[in-house]
Amino acid sequence: MDEVRAAFAIARKDIRNVSRYRFVVASQVFTPLYQGVLPALLFGASFAVAGHVVGLEKSIGTTDLAGFIFLGGVMSGLVATAFWSMAMSIRNEMETGTLEPTWLTPTSREAIVIGRALGGLFWFAFSQVAIFAIGIAFFGLRFRPEIVLAAPAVALAVVAMIGVAYLLAATVLLIKEANVFIDSTNFLFATASGVAFPVTLLPGVLQPIAYALPTTYAMDLLRQAGLGTRPLFDPRLEYAALVLTTAIAYPIGLWAYRRADARIRRLGTISQY
Amino acid sequence: MNRTYLAGDLRALGAAGLMSWRQIRRYPALLFGTVFWPVLLPAVWVLMGQAYSGGGDPDALNAFATRAGTTGVTLFVFVGFLMYMWLSALLWGPGTALRQEQIRGSLEAVFLSPVSRLVPLFGPTLTNLLFIVADLIVMGIAVWLLFGVVLPLQGVLLAVAITIVGVPAMYAMGALFGAGVLRFGEIGPAVQFTRGGLSMLCGITFPIAMLPDWAQTSAAAMPPTHIVDAMRNALLKSAGPGDLVPAAASLIGLAFVFGGLAVVVFRWLEASARRSGMLGRY
């Protein structure tokens, strides 16, 4: 129970910290819009024939360009939350010199990541609600009611991404200056999950990597439910794959994080940055 | 006397460029990004283009051609992202140079030295010119190896020529935005927003014909629009040197406009920073 309270306290602290910087809050909504959604919408619309993106229908079974892009943004945002809010924030503590005192508190190391996950997920949910509201108001964004059926897939993806965040946090603890690593792997992870285009378009050698990621299945299930896109595999098989990859990602991430924790304490490098 | 000052300023400019080069050499891991982003960012957009065109559906590609003037989606995207990389380097280069000095606490000392203000503004960013050339080479190789598109030699030479003509206008724009550091300190989010806005306005990732009329008119006043358009004409439509003269003339004209504006704004903000003590704060 103490660990749960500690996790919520960390989340509250993170939420309060971010909310003090109003430009940062606004940029969480507007940066994805002007850097990702709008250019992608205009690029996609340039292939439209009589107002219909016929090519997209050929690729995934729907002409709903806005839905395709906005739902891609959901998974992309979730991946970014795991990489930057959950894992990279350890680096921020290193730079401000507060990681060592944090490590000395009687809170478990796992609760530190879980707390950051809760804080990150709060801002993720906030930005998605705002982005969807803008999409509905200005870009004709509409979903099928069946989209609610994808909620378990998104929930499983959240759990899987916490596992991935443990793994990334372990890496941050060991390599310290992780900005380039986090930036590039975040991009690769999101791309391989099919947020921007179907994973079937990836070169053959990269497709096995895409199918090893839980977010690939969550992305596909979300688009199937919300837009009626053609599935990669049978949806039941995709759910099974999502459960399996989550069941693998979480314990592996946790194991790596505990090993990294033990190593930095043994080597005495926790205060280094 | 003036010649002595000029020689001293040029020596200081070279020294600032050398300082920047030494710093880059000390952190080789950061060079990873010079290969990673110029290859993977456009590659993802090319694959997005394949998804939106249904893997090359003739109707979808013809629709694209009516808006972009070409069916060569791959090269269209790569040229656009070449400009995106330059926008990152040139638009934010002078501002980054000033901001870094400000954060390190050395801006005040630099401004007390008897050199032209052009030295701290442009000296440390001279190395960006190397990255411009590196981006061109890396992307040319990537588009050939990953997508089998071979760049025409004349197109490449003209692309380099239009780049050289466009550099003063781009640097002038960069100086205009960079001057904001003297007044506001942290202007990273504002520059991010400007870069995002310019990316949309200048036809970097999609044809400019997709924009409303007022936006297309505004785009004509931006140097990146002319550079991207001229490069696409050279590489995709076999335009000759004569075809690129109007774009070159526009870029030279814009260099004077933005340059003049940058000088006025910089002087005004520097005077304001001296009065408010902003040079020593961050």
Interface residues (C-beta under 8 A of the other chain):
Chain A: F23 V24 S27 F30 T31 Y34 Q35 L38 P39 A40 L42 F43 G44 A45 S46 F47 A48 V49 V53 V54 G55 L56 E57 K58 S59 I60 L65 E177 V180 D183 S184 F187 L188 T191 A196 F197 P198 L201 L202
Chain B: A29 L30 F32 G33 F36 L40 V44 W45 L47 M48 G49 Q50 A51 Y52 S53 G54 G55 D57 D59 A60 L61 A63 F64 R67 A68 P189 Q192 F193 G196 G197 S199 M200 I204 T205 F206 P207 A209 M210 L211
